[in-house]
């Protein structure tokens, strides 16, 4: 019986390299890699060896005959992807691990950030070089988006952090947490103590709507809401108020889907996760019964991945409906009638035909109720998620706090561009979450590409935009490099490209020689931040959170404030 990849796929391609028959695609050297929702196993070529399941860092691979419930759809998704993307599974040109000549000596490399892109970068450097690594983070705990971005009910996805555990145990790695680059230590000081600095700082800002009322209390960016339920110490415990029955989420990507799901999931189910205690308490006493996902364009342009949306459709006790609209209805019907759609046989179950596998977002809506919707009325009975397409927010209003969202109808022009129609209506809501994407922020001492919202770079080398010349010893990786696109696994290939550039420069002897060593850097850090957190303190925090979790039958109970984290570290 063949294996299949399921919802929690992180797309880091760990499974690809161990498959003896090359039946997992797209591979990192194929054009679809990084753009598909997930990776897929061809059941016709799979030899049932199970190597992929052993290699998967997030437990996403299972024998097809062991899939149960909603996961049964993934057997069809894997099979049908290859109908739309035929592949002879021929082997590409082999690649071999790189190494640096011994005469170059030991490089000292700083990695700013501790999220997935930083983890993959450090992993690649430790495997390929004899370098000594210094990891630095502005928070007193590691993980980046793995800790503060992945939804708490996606515990399998968080297991990828275990693949970085060996990185943090490596004797060549040092760590300085609770240290902010640009404030506590400058870029110039980093380069004075290291041969190279790799920035893996993500995209910390939210894109703005630019509409009246956007900053009213009760209007939050998605990063604040997600950080709130994930115990991000920079987000206050009282940042979210859940006294209203209707919440409007502007956007329809995976983060918007996560927010809707967390708001309506039975809190008793979330109590078994690592959700922040304050968020769990607020959800228990909250009154939210309806979440409206607003999308400026149509269903075919939805930004969620097929796997995430299929899971949303199976949320216990929650109805998912689509607001009826002629253009929306036509898009769904067209997707179902096309050769790559799920067909009329989909019925009311989640579609599992090639429409879903090939990326047809409209096909995923097949079988969902199409309902008229009045956002000015009280929410319908029960708990439900309303998908409202072709609707652009033009204003948020309320007397001192969010009470309503004014929405303007749009129509698709040329099948892609949304154009306002002038027709408006009002949705009553007590909370609005803006989930329309992230954007990088400038870093002191580094050139910034305002247009792309990223550190200015070429192939991972930070460059001076005026001259196009690289800044010696400065590199970038992850969302700070390519923008806020791609999931966790996409950072692996991204990190490899940046590390390759760094190694090329090392071999060309183009890296600057540090003025001082790691001991001098540690003294500098301690003088600027006496409360900096090292590896010993980090391990004490980890033990404290897991001990608290064991007492409550949870993976961990997160410490949610900087003072709590620092106190736990001091108790090592």
N, C-alpha and C positions, 0 to 999 in steps of 0.2 A: 504494500500500500504506500502511495506517495506521501510526501510531506507537503505542508502548506504553511505559508507565512500569514500571520494574523494581525489584528489591530495594533498591537504594541510595537510593531516594527519601527526601529530607529533609523534604518537605512544607512548604517555606518559600514556596511559591506563586510563585516567580520565573517559572515556565512559564505560569501562569495569565494574567498581564498581557500576554504577548506573543502569545497565541493569537488569530488573526484571526476565528475562528468560535466562540470561547467554549465549546470542547468538552472542557475539562479541569475536572474537579470532584472533590471539593467545593471551591468557591472560598471565600476568607476570609469572605465575607458569608453563607455558607450554614451551617445548623445543624450539619451533619456535620463541618465543618472542625475539625481539632484532635482529633477522636475516631476517625477512620478510621486504618487502618494506614498508608495512603499516599494519594497522589492517583491519579486514573485518567483515561485518554483514551478517549472514545467513538469506536470505529472507524467507526461509521456516519456520524459528522459530521466526522471528521478529513479535512483536505484535503491531507495529506502535504507540508506546506510546510517542516517541520523547524525552525520558529522555537523550539519548545519545547526541542528537543535542544540548540540553540545557547545557550539561556538557562539550562539546568539547571546549577547549580553543582557537582553531584556526578556528572555523566555517567550519569544513570539512565534516559534516554529513547533508545529505538532503534526503527528500523522493525521491524515485526512479522516480516517475512520474513528479518531478519538475526539473530533470536534463536536461540540454539543451546543444546543441553543442557538443564540445569535451567531456564534462563531462558525456554524456550518456554512454560512454564506461565503466564507473565505476560501473554501475549497473550490467553489465556482469562480471566484475572483482570480485566483491564481491560474486556473486553467484558461479562463477566457482572455486574460491579458496576452497570452501567447497566440491566441487566434487573431488578435488585432496587431500583434508584434511578432511575426514569425521569426524564429531564430534557429540556426543550425548548431548552436552551442560549440562552434569552432573556437579553439584556443587562440587568444591573441598573443602578441609578442611577450615573452616572459620578462618580468622585471625582478631585480634582485636588490636586497637591502644595501643602502649606501654606507660608507664609512669614511672617516677622515684620516689622512696620513698621520702617523704618530709624531712626526717631527713638528707638527703644528702646536703641540703642547695641549694643555687643558684649557678649554674655553670656559669663561664664566658668562652665563646668560641669564638675564632677568626676564621673567614672564609676568606681565601685569594682568591680573585676573586669575580666578580659580574655577571658572565655569567650564563647560564642555570644550570650547575651543582652546582654552588654556591647558586643560587636561590632555587633550590629544597632542598639543604642541610639546608639552613636557615629556609625554610618553614617547613621541617620535625622537626627540633629542636624546633621551636616555638610552633608547635602543640603538641609535645610529651613531652616537658620538660618546666620547669620554667626558663630556661637558659637566660642569657643576651648575646646578639650576637654583635660582632664587625666585620663589613665587611670592607675589605681593597682591594684597586685596584690601580695598577700603573698608570692608566689613570684618568683624572678628570671627567669621566662620566661612568655610569654603563652600563651593557648589554653584554659585551664580544662579543661572536659570534652572539648573537641576534641582536646587533646593527651593528657590523662590519663584519659579515660573511654571514648573510641571504641576498639573492639578493633583491634589492629594489622593483622589480615587484612581490615579494612574501609577500605583506603586510599582508595577512591573517596569514601566519606563524608567523609574528612578534607579533601577538596579544597574543601569549602565555606570553609575557612580562606583560600583564595586570594581569595574575594570580599571579605575584610576587609583584604587587602594594601593596597588604595588608601587605606583608613582610616588605617593606620599610616604611610603616606607623606605624608599631608596636612600641610601646613605649619602648620595651626591646631591640631595635636594634639601634646601633650607626654605623656611617660610616666615614671612612677616605679614601678619594680618592686622586689621584695624589701622592701616597706614594708607593714606591717600596720596597718590602721585599728583603733583601739581600744587599741593597744599603743604604736606609734611615733607615730601622729598620731591625735588624737581627732576625733569627729564635730563637736564645737564648733569645732575649729581648721579643719576642712574648710569649714564654712559661713562661717567668718570670711574665707576667701580666695576663695569662689566664690558666684555667685548661686544655684546649685542643685547638689545632690549626688544622683546616681542610684546606688543600691546594686544591683549585679548579682552577688551573692556566692553564689548557688546554695543547695544544701541539703547541708551538709558532713557531717552525722552519719548513721549507720545506725540504722534501727529495731532494737530489741532483741527477742529472743524471750521473755525473762523465765523461762528454765528453768534447772534445775541444770546446772552444768558448762559454761555458755555461754562462760566466760572461760578455760577450759583452754587450754594451748598446743596448737595445731593446730586451734583453732576461731577462724575469722577472719570479720570483716565483708567484704562484697563490695567495699566501697570500698578496703580494704587490698589485696585480691587483684588487683583491676583496676589499682590504682595500681602494684602490684609489677610486673606485666607491661608497664606503660606508662611505666616510669621516672619515676614521681612522686618527686621528691627528698625528700618527707616519709615515704616508705615504705622501710625498710631492704632491701638486696638479699637478706638472708637471712630475710625475713619469712615465706616459704613453704617448706615441706618436702614433697617429693614422693616419699618413700620407700615409701608405701603403694600397694597396687594398686587400692584402691577409695576414691573421694572421694564424699561426700554434699554436694550443693548444695541448700540449703533455699530454695525459691522456684521459680517458673517464668516469670518475666518475661524480657525481652530480655537483661538483664544476666546472669541465670542461664544462659541459652542461650549467651551469649558465653563465659562461664567454662567450661562443658562443652566447647564447641567448641575453645577454646584448649588445654585439657588433653589432648585426644585428637587434635588435628591433627598430622600428621607435622611434626616440627621443621624438616625441610628446606624445607617450604613456608613456614613462618614466617620462615625465615632471609632471605627476600626482602622482609620488611616492616621496619617501624621498631620492632619489639618490643625491649624492654630486653635488653641483652646478658646480664645475669645471669639473666633469666627464660629466655632461649633455652638457656643452658647447663644450667639446672636441668631444663628439659623434656627435653633430650637424655639426661640421665642418670637421669631419673625413671622410676618403675615403674608409673605409673597406667595401668590398662587398662579400668577401669569407672567411670563417673560416674552416680550416681543423683540424679535431680531429684525432690525431694519436694514434693508439692502438697497443701495441706490440703483443697482442694475438688476438684471433678471436672474432666474435660477441657473441658467447655463454659466453665468459668470460668478457664481458663489465661490468663496475663497476657501471653504473648509475642505479637508481631505475626505475621500470616500469612506475610509475606515472610521474616522471620527464621527461622521454623520450617521453611518450605519449603527454605531453604538448609541448615539443619541436617540434613535428611533426605538431602541429597546429599553429605555429607562423605565423601571417599574413604577406604575402609578401615575405616569405623566403622558398626556396625549400630545402628539405633535401634529399641528394642522398648518395648512397653507392658506393665506388669504386669497380668496377667489378674485381673479382679474383676467380679462380676456387674453392679454399678452402672456401672462404666466401659464394659463391653461394651455394656450397654443404651444408654448415652449415644451411643456411636459409631454403633450401629445406627440409633438414632432420627435422628441427624443425616444419615445416608446415605439414609434413607427419606423424609425431609422434602422438600417441593418445592424448598427452597433448599439441599439437600445435594448432594454430588457424584454421588450415584447409584451403583448397583452396578457401573457400567462403569468406575469409577476403578481397579479392579484393584490392582496393587501399585505403580503409579506415584504420584507426588505428586498429590493432588487438584487439579484446576484448574477445577472447576465453581463455581457460584454460592455454594455453602456456604462456600468459602474466601474469596470476594470479599466476601460479606455479613457476615463476621466469625464464622462458626461455627468455634469452635476444635476441637470434637469431630470435625467433618468432616475436618480436616487430618490426623487420625490414621488415616483409612481406608487399609487396605492394610498397615499396620505389624503385625508379629507380636505377638500377645497371648500372653504367656508366664507360667507360674508363676514366682515369684521367692522365693528364700531368701537373705536378706541375711546370714545367719549362715554361709553356705558360702563357699568361695573363688569369686572372680569367674569367669565362664565364659571359655572360650578366646577369643582375639581382643580387639578393642577394641569396646566398646559403651556406649551411653547408655540407661539404664533410666528410663522415665517412670513414676513411682509416684504415683498420685492417691489422694485420700481417706486421707491419711497425715499426721498432725500430730506433730512432734517434741515429746517431753515431758521428755527428759533427754539429756545428753551425758556420757559417763563414760570413765575411763581412769586408769591409774596414773601420774600426773604429766603425762600427755599424752592427747589424744583417741585412744580405741580403739574406741568404739562409740556409736551413737545409738539411744535407745529411742524407738519410734514407736507411736503409738496410732491405731487405725483410726477414721475418721469416716464419717458418712453425711450426705447432703444432705437438709435439711428445707426444704420449700417451694421446692425447686429451686435454692436459693442458699446457705442458711446451713449451715455444717458443724457437726455435733453429734457429740461423742465417743461411741464404742460400748463402750469399756472393753476392747476386744481390743488386746493389745500384742505387739510382737515387737522384736527387736534386730537392727540392721544393724552389722556390723563395718566400721569405716572408720578410716583414719589421718588424715584431714583432713575438716573440715566447714567449708563456706563459707555464711555466712548472707546470703541475698540476698532480703530481704523489704521492701525499700524504703528511701528516704532520708528525712531530716528536717532542717529548718533549725535553726540554732543562734542564740541571742540575740546581738545585736551591741551592744557598749557604747554607750550614748547613744541607742539607738533602742528604741521600744516593740515588744514581741514578743507574738504571739498564740500562747500555749502550746497551745491546742486544735488550731489548724491547722498549727503548726510553721512559721509564716511571720512576716515583718515585718508588723506591724499596718498596714493600708492600706485605702484606698478608691479603686478605679480607678487604682492606681499612686501615689497621694499617701499618704505616710506620715501616719498619724493617731494622736492620743492616744486610747487606748481608753476612758479615763475620760470624756472630753468629746466624742469624735467629731470634734474639730477637727483640721485638717491642721497638721503641723509645717512652718512656712514653709521652702520651699526643699529639702525632703527627699522623695525619690521612690524607688521600688523596682521591679524588673523581674525576669523569669525565675522560676526555682524559688523564690527568696526571696519572690516576690510571690504566685505561684499554687500553690505546693507542687510536689513532685517529679512532675510529670505533663507529658506531651507531649515530642516529640523535639526535635531541634535546630531545625527549621524553625518550630516553634510559637512560638519566641522572637521571630520577626519581627513577627507581629501583636501579641504582648504588648508589644514595645518601642514599636510605633507608638502603642498606647493610652497608655503612660506618657509618651511624648514629646508627644503631643497634650495631655495634662493639664498638662505643664510649659509648653507654649507658650500654653495658655489662661491660665495664671497670669502668664506674662510679659506678655501683652497686657493683663491686668487690673492690671498693675503691683503684683502681690502677692508678687514675689520680693524677698527682703531684699538690700540693697546690701552688697557685701563691704567689709570693713574694710581689706583689704590686697590687693595684686595678686599676679600669678604669680611675680614675682621673689622677693618675700618668702616665698611658699610654697616655692619651690625651696630657699631658704636654710634654712627650717625643716626640710625633709626631710633635707637634707644634714647638718644639725646633729644630727638624731636618728638617721639611718641613713647614715653615711659610705659604706657599701657598697651604697647604692641603685643600681639599674640603670636606665639611660635607653635611648633609642632606638638610639644608636650602639652601646652594649654589646649590646643585643638583636640587632642585625644581625650583630655579630661572632659571637654564639652560633649564630645561624642559619647563617652561612657555615661555621663549624667543624663543625656537625653534618652539613651537606650534603656537605662535603668528605670527611668520614669515610665517609659513605654511598656516595659515588661510588667510593671505593676498594674497597668490598665489594659493589657492585652492588645497593645498597639505597637507598630514598628518603632516609634519613638514619640516622645512628647517634646516638641520644639521649645527652646527658650526663645522668647519673642522680643526681648529688648537687649540693647547693648550692655547695660549694667548686669543683667542676668547672665549673659554669655561670659562677660569678663569675670564675674564672681565664680562661675563654674570652672573656668580655666585656672583661676588662682587656687582652687581646691584640689589640684592635681596630686 
